[in-house]
Amino acid sequence: MKVRAHITVRGRVQGVFFRASMREIALANGVTGWVRNLADGRSVEAVLEGDWDSVEKVLCWSLRGPPGARVEEVEIKFEKYKGEFKTFEIRF
């Protein structure tokens, strides 16, 4: 089953390689989409698409993030799968 998750991660998630680490985890699990920092300086937004098991692995990782991160909240919204991405990228 293919799924799409739109997430916002809040806490100490900027300046700790969160985006680069999420990209590595996503690519390793065959998940496509994107991740970017938000202007508030304390949030990261991402869209993940792929098989349920693969997306779930990235979602579980996002609950803790990389070393140095302090995740305080993760908001997850499931959306209709679109299959619009070829890879997983960091957006600016």
Secondary structure by P-SEA (a helix, b strand, c coil): ccbbbbbcccccccccaaaaaaaaaaaaaccccccccccccccccccccccaaaaaaaaaaaccccccccccbbbbbbccccccccbbbbcc
